[in-house]
């Protein structure tokens, strides 16, 4: 039974890492603010964002660390809380005309 729990946890973390990578890869870049504000939280969704963030490579690594060190069995959330997120998801960016999150989740589900 313990082996099954570990396997399920590993699959959950793998899926979260894949979603995170996809949203980063699909994110439009103008200032780096959007790409730097993909937030990973454990247990429940977060409402946090920092409009000053620009160093998306740093925050990507921070997010991976949160996923990798999350307690076994945790619910993991990958989210974007910037006020203009909805506009990007609705296709307002030429760089992400089909949105970001819905495409990322679809890609992970289909693979």
C-alpha positions in Angstrom: 0.0 0.0 0.0 2.8 2.4 0.8 4.4 1.8 -2.5 1.1 2.7 -4.2 1.0 6.0 -2.3 4.5 6.9 -3.3 3.7 6.1 -6.9 0.6 8.3 -6.9 2.5 11.1 -5.2 5.3 10.9 -7.8 2.7 11.0 -10.6 1.0 14.0 -9.0 4.3 15.9 -8.8 5.3 14.9 -12.3 2.0 16.3 -13.7 2.5 19.5 -11.7 6.0 19.9 -13.1 4.7 19.3 -16.6 1.9 21.8 -16.3 4.4 24.4 -14.9 6.8 23.8 -17.7 4.0 24.2 -20.3 2.7 27.5 -18.8 6.2 28.9 -18.8 6.8 27.8 -22.4 3.5 29.2 -23.5 3.7 32.5 -21.6 3.9 35.7 -23.6 6.9 37.9 -22.7 6.8 41.7 -22.8 8.2 42.7 -19.4 8.5 39.2 -17.8 5.9 40.0 -15.2 3.4 37.5 -16.4 5.9 34.7 -16.8 7.3 35.4 -13.3 4.0 35.2 -11.6 3.0 31.6 -12.2 2.5 30.6 -8.5 2.7 27.1 -7.1 0.9 26.6 -3.8 0.4 23.5 -1.7 -2.9 22.5 -0.1 -5.1 25.4 -1.4 -5.0 28.0 -4.2 -3.2 31.3 -3.4 -4.2 34.8 -4.4 -0.6 36.1 -4.3 1.1 37.9 -7.0 4.0 40.4 -7.2 3.7 42.9 -10.1 7.4 43.8 -9.6 8.6 40.3 -10.5 10.6 40.0 -13.7 13.2 37.2 -13.1 11.1 34.3 -14.4 14.0 31.9 -14.5 14.5 32.3 -10.7 10.7 31.9 -10.0 10.5 28.9 -12.2 13.2 27.2 -10.1 11.4 28.3 -6.9 8.2 26.8 -8.2 9.9 23.5 -9.0 11.4 23.4 -5.5 7.9 23.9 -4.0 6.6 21.0 -6.1 9.5 18.7 -5.4 9.5 19.3 -1.6 5.8 19.3 -1.1 4.6 16.7 1.4 3.4 13.4 0.1 -0.3 13.5 -0.8 -0.5 17.3 -1.1 -2.8 19.0 -3.5 -0.6 21.2 -5.8 -1.9 24.3 -7.5 -0.3 26.1 -10.4 -2.0 29.4 -11.0 -1.7 32.9 -12.3 -3.2 35.7 -10.3 -2.2 38.9 -12.1 -5.2 41.1 -12.7 -4.8 40.9 -16.5 -4.4 37.1 -16.5 -8.0 36.7 -17.8 -7.3 38.9 -20.8 -4.3 36.8 -21.8 -6.2 33.6 -21.2 -8.9 35.0 -23.5 -6.4 35.5 -26.3 -5.5 39.2 -26.1 -1.8 38.5 -26.6 -0.6 37.7 -30.1 2.1 35.5 -28.4 -0.6 33.4 -26.7 -3.6 33.8 -29.0 -5.2 30.6 -27.7 -4.4 31.3 -24.0 -1.9 29.7 -21.7 -3.4 27.5 -19.0 -6.1 25.8 -21.0 -3.5 24.8 -23.7 -1.0 23.7 -21.1 -3.5 21.5 -19.3 -4.7 20.0 -22.6 -1.1 19.2 -23.7 -0.5 17.4 -20.4 -3.7 15.5 -20.5 -3.1 14.4 -24.1 0.4 13.1 -23.5 
